[in-house]
Structures are given as structure tokens and as C-alpha cells.
Amino acid sequence: MYPQSFCDSNGDGIGDINGIRSKLWYLEELGIDVIWLSPAYASPNADNGYDISDYYGISPEYGSMEDMKALIRECENCGIRIIMDLVVNHTSDEHSWFVEAKKSKDSPYRDYYIWREGEKGSPRLSDYEQDSETRLEQMKLRPYEAAIYEIV
């Protein structure tokens, strides 16, 4: 279930956690006993929520942690389990680990990422330092490089 497109509870045009909660009765009636929830974690949304900037937070456009806790409780009461789509193979360039990793080659977070030499041997910041629109265009052109960063 992609929260953004499922059900909007507050009229802002974006589906949210409370929208999901409002339809649990219907899901239960259909006999659904598990929902696979696309990432609802905090994210700059350059990659539809798969670029997580905080694994402990909920994206404000979807609601709050209290909303998520209520969804979990209500799902349990309905006999519906939740599978959270957890992205562990990459983070957002705004995640604190990446921000710290790119500061120094000696950063303790440096090994959390794959790095490569800059063009023609000169170190430079990766394309991820560009604006998000340019970044998205480059990811479309080179999706296999989306999680590879250059040496600072």
C-alpha cells in the first residue's frame, strides 16, 4: 500500500496514515489480514520515500508517530498485520550518516557507503550535491549509480 495514493484524511491531496486508519473496516471486510506499507519514514522524497533521511521518524505529510502507533494498534484489533517496507541498502543524501560520512575520509560513517574517485582523478563531491531536480534526472540516466558516491 502506497500511503500517498491510498486515502487522504485531511483534504491536502496526499494520502496519509489516518486515511489508512479510516479504511481498516473495509480492508477487514475484504478479508485482508496483512498490508505491506511502502516507506512512510521521514524522507525528502527524491525517490518516492525510498530515500530515507530518518528511520525513526514518520514523514510529516503522512502524519505523526502517534498516528502510526494508532494504526498499528487498530490493525492489531482488526487482525491485520503490517509489513513495513524497510530500505536498508541506501539512505537519503540528507540522512545524518551520509552527511557525516562525506565530511571526512576518517569519518566513522565512511564505510557505510560506497565511494569512487572523481572524474579524471580529481576528487569532487558527487552529483548528489546538486539540486534535487538535477539529481533525479541523473538517477534516471544512470540508475545503477544512484547509490554510489565520489570521494570528497
C-alpha positions, 0 to 999 in steps of 0.5 A: 500500500502506497500511503500517498495514493491510498486515502487522504484524511485531511483534504491536502491531496496526499494520502496519509496514515489516518486515511489508512486508519479510516479504511481498516473496516473495509480492508477487514471486510475484504478479508485482508489480514496483512498490508505491506506499507511502502516507506512512510519514514521521514524522507525528502522524497527524491525517490518516492520515500525510498530515500530515507533521511530518518528511520525513526521518524514518520514523514510529516505529510503522512502524519505523526508517530502517534498516528502510526502507533494508532494504526498499528494498534487498530490493525492489531484489533482488526487482525491485520498485520503490517509489513513495513517496507524497510530500505536498508541498502541506501539512505537519503543524501540528507540522512545524518550518516551520509552527511557525516560520512562525506565530511571526512575520509576518517569519518566513522560513517565512511564505510557505510557507503560506497565511494569512487574517485572523481572524474579524471582523478580529481576528487569532487563531491558527487552529483548528489550535491546538486539540486534535487531536480538535477539529481533525479534526472541523473538517477534516471540516466544512470540508475545503477549509480544512484547509490554510489558516491565520489570521494570528497 
